[in-house]
């Protein structure tokens, strides 16, 4: 007679555990700390809109604005917690300039608007 003996190893499958991530959603209400002030000015100037925008960059830089950006004939920048914008467009074959300053403190916003207007 012929006998066959089989020997082998038996392994248990590893226990797989799932990791669960618990995310908690929290509703946050943002309240305005102030009502923003918005002061503006407009003027007709003799230069082209492109030159007017270059002048706008120079004005904001001279007043100490940071992050001054020129996008086409539109210029804007930040001064502390205030933001100013200068837009130069052609209207009836002339260059129309619109300048606006927004921020929390009315006196600062007014002063910045006046400085920009005088330099235009």
C-alpha positions as CSV (number, residue, x, y, z in Angstrom):
1,X,0.0,0.0,0.0
2,X,0.9,3.4,-0.7
3,X,0.2,6.3,1.7
4,X,0.4,10.0,1.0
5,X,0.9,12.4,3.8
6,X,0.4,16.0,3.3
7,X,1.9,18.5,5.6
8,X,1.3,22.3,5.3
9,X,1.0,25.5,7.0
10,X,-2.2,27.2,7.9
11,X,-2.3,30.9,8.3
12,X,-5.0,33.0,9.7
13,X,-6.0,36.0,7.7
14,X,-5.0,39.2,9.3
15,X,-7.7,41.2,11.0
16,X,-8.5,44.2,9.0
17,X,-9.7,47.2,10.8
18,X,-11.3,50.3,9.2
19,X,-10.2,53.7,10.3
20,X,-13.0,56.1,10.6
21,X,-12.5,59.9,10.5
22,X,-15.1,61.9,12.4
23,X,-15.4,65.4,11.2
24,X,-17.4,67.9,13.2
25,X,-19.1,70.7,11.3
26,X,-19.5,73.9,13.2
27,X,-21.6,76.8,12.1
28,X,-19.9,80.2,12.6
29,X,-21.6,83.5,12.2
30,X,-19.4,86.3,11.1
31,X,-20.5,89.7,12.3
32,X,-19.3,92.9,10.8
33,X,-17.3,94.9,13.2
34,X,-18.1,98.2,11.4
35,X,-20.1,99.7,8.7
36,X,-17.7,100.5,5.9
37,X,-17.3,104.1,4.7
38,X,-17.2,104.7,0.9
39,X,-16.0,108.0,-0.5
40,X,-15.6,108.6,-4.2
41,X,-14.5,111.3,-6.7
42,X,-14.7,111.6,-10.4
43,X,-12.9,113.9,-12.9
44,X,-12.3,114.3,-16.6
45,X,-8.6,114.4,-17.5
46,X,-6.6,115.2,-20.6
47,X,-4.4,112.1,-20.8
48,X,-5.3,108.7,-22.4
49,X,-6.9,106.0,-20.2
50,X,-3.6,104.0,-20.3
51,X,-1.6,107.0,-19.1
52,X,-4.2,107.8,-16.5
53,X,-3.9,104.3,-15.1
54,X,-0.1,104.6,-14.9
55,X,-0.6,107.9,-13.1
56,X,-3.0,106.1,-10.7
57,X,-0.3,103.5,-9.8
58,X,2.1,106.4,-9.1
59,X,-0.5,108.2,-6.9
60,X,-1.3,105.1,-4.8
61,X,2.4,104.3,-4.4
62,X,3.3,107.9,-3.4
63,X,0.6,107.8,-0.7
64,X,2.0,104.6,0.8
65,X,-0.5,102.1,-0.5
66,X,0.6,98.4,-0.6
67,X,-0.2,95.6,-3.0
68,X,-0.9,98.1,-5.8
69,X,-2.1,96.3,-8.9
70,X,-2.8,97.7,-12.4
71,X,-5.2,95.6,-14.5
72,X,-5.7,97.3,-17.8
73,X,-6.9,100.8,-17.0
74,X,-8.0,99.8,-13.5
75,X,-5.8,100.4,-10.4
76,X,-6.3,99.3,-6.8
77,X,-4.4,99.0,-3.6
78,X,-4.5,98.7,0.2
79,X,-3.7,101.2,2.8
80,X,-3.9,99.7,6.3
81,X,-7.6,98.5,6.5
82,X,-8.6,100.7,3.6
83,X,-8.9,99.9,-0.1
84,X,-8.8,102.4,-3.0
85,X,-9.7,101.9,-6.7
86,X,-9.0,104.2,-9.7
87,X,-10.7,103.5,-13.0
88,X,-9.9,105.3,-16.2
89,X,-12.2,105.0,-19.2
90,X,-12.9,106.8,-22.4
91,X,-16.2,108.7,-22.4
92,X,-17.1,110.9,-25.3
93,X,-13.5,111.1,-26.6
94,X,-12.2,112.1,-23.1
95,X,-10.8,110.2,-20.2
96,X,-13.2,109.9,-17.3
97,X,-11.6,108.9,-13.9
98,X,-13.5,107.4,-11.1
99,X,-11.7,107.0,-7.8
100,X,-13.2,105.4,-4.6
101,X,-11.8,104.6,-1.2
102,X,-13.5,102.3,1.4
103,X,-12.6,101.6,5.0
104,X,-13.8,101.7,8.6
105,X,-12.7,105.1,9.7
106,X,-14.5,108.0,8.1
107,X,-11.7,110.5,8.6
108,X,-9.1,108.3,7.1
109,X,-11.2,107.3,4.1
110,X,-12.0,111.0,3.5
111,X,-8.4,112.0,3.7
112,X,-7.2,109.3,1.4
113,X,-10.0,110.1,-1.1
114,X,-9.0,113.8,-1.0
115,X,-5.3,113.1,-1.5
116,X,-6.1,110.9,-4.5
117,X,-8.4,113.5,-6.0
118,X,-5.9,116.3,-5.6
119,X,-3.2,114.3,-7.3
120,X,-5.4,113.3,-10.2
